[in-house]
Structures are given as structure tokens and as C-alpha cells.
Amino acid sequence: MSKLRLGINIDHVATVRNARGEGYPDPMRAADMALAAGADGITAHLREDRRHISDADMDALAAITRRRGQPLNFEMAVTPEMEAIALAHLPHAVCLVPERREEVTTEGGLDVVRGHNAIAPVVRRLAEAGIRVSCFIDPDLAQVAAAKSVGAQVVELHTGAWCEAVRHRSPDAPRLLERLKAAAREGVALGLEVHAGHGIDYETVKPIAAIPELMELNIGHFLIGEAIFIGLGPAIHRMRALMDEARSVRAA
Ligand code: PXP
């Protein structure tokens, strides 16, 4: 089974910084440390309300990742403003996400089925600029097919519902994991690269990492929290080790 890439989402380093309006903790330092600790790329979400990552952060992140030759995954809503920023920075990848101002985090996947006509031209323009475009979707077969039809190269499956079910010991958890597996299989069958993310922690990472179709996980909030106690590098090493274990058990 191929090695699973790990993208580190550094949004919440900026959340802590912004809580006091000072220049620290610096998300760029987190990006540097994450890459040094073996992360395969950096993910950041520039929200419309700039609640965590700022425009200046995006400029700096684009420069750092370009200098290090590492991928930057720019999460963005499907808006003309964000499209212009993506086209100005030309990150390695863009992940299109839904965005509602009042939400605490990205609560569900992008509705590509309903948004098809608005999303398709944005995907085309980003792809023409050489950006790998992903749609962050719920693990739903119709959404996977819609992502393919708008021209995305990648789907990122929203793991939040399953992770929450596991944390709350919900009887729904096995069914939600099966949904993720089925969506991953469907994505590969349609020729898409399949990623996953949201809400993943040390407990939930292994069943996700064991899904053989997955190529990349994007993890943020839990690791930034864990970094308070053990440091960002050790937290990433532990997550990486759990991912590798899950893959080698499957391969054995
Ligand atoms: N992937 C996407 C598309 C996201 O929007 C987020 C959250 O911003 C993540 C991954 C990471 O989720 P978490 O911070 O819960 O690990």
C-alpha cells in the first residue's frame, strides 16, 4: 500500500495568536516545525472573516512552502475573492470547502451536486493555472460523482461525523466508517485521488489510515492542541507512527 501523506493544518496556531492580537505564536514557525518533523505539506484555510489565517499569513506560507519545495494546500470557499487570491499565489493545491460565517468549523462537506454550475468554472480556471483542485465533500456517492463531473482531480472526504461518533461512543460509528470506505472506493473507481480529514485524533487515525484508497490525511486542531503538552514535532511524529502502523498492519 502506498505511503499516506500527512498535511498539517496550522489554522489554530493563528487562532491562538489572534486571541491576543500579538504576533505570537507564529503560524510560520509552526509550518517550519511541521515540515521539519516530516509533514508532507501545510494546509491553511483563509476564511472570509479572517478569523484565524490572515492574508499576510497566506503570502508568507506561499513563500515558505515554495522555498522548501513542499506543497501548500489552500482551503478556500468558492468565491471570486478567494479564487483571485489562489490565482495570485498559485499554491500546489486548492481544496474547495463550504463556508458559513456562523459555523465554528467546517461543519459539512461542499454540496457539489447542488453547486455544480457555480463550482465547475472555478475548478476549470484553477486547474488551468496548474493547481490541483480538491472538493471537500461528505462521504456520499452522489457527491463523489459530482466532484468528478466538475473536473476536480481530488476529493477530500469529511471524516468529522465518524470521528464525533467514535468520541461519543455512538452506535452509528461502524455505519459511518463503512460510508467513508465506500466513498473512497468510488473515488478511486472514478479516477480521483482520495484524501480525508477533519476531527482526526490519535484514536481515530488508525481506522482511517487503514483505508487503502486514501493518499493523504489533513489534520489540524487535535495536533495543535496536543502540541501544547508535548510539542508540535513529537505530536506529528506520534500521528505519523500511528498512520504507518495502520498501513503496515493492512499490508501484512
Ligand atoms: N480538511 C479540511 C478540508 C478542513 O476544512 C479541515 C478543518 O479546517 C481539516 C481538514 C482539518 O480538520 P481538523 O482541524 O479537525 O483536524
Residues whose N, C-alpha, C, O or C-beta is under 5 A from the ligand:
A	BS01	PXP	N9 H45 C95 V97 T106 F136 G197 H198 G199 I200 N218 I219 G220 H221 F222
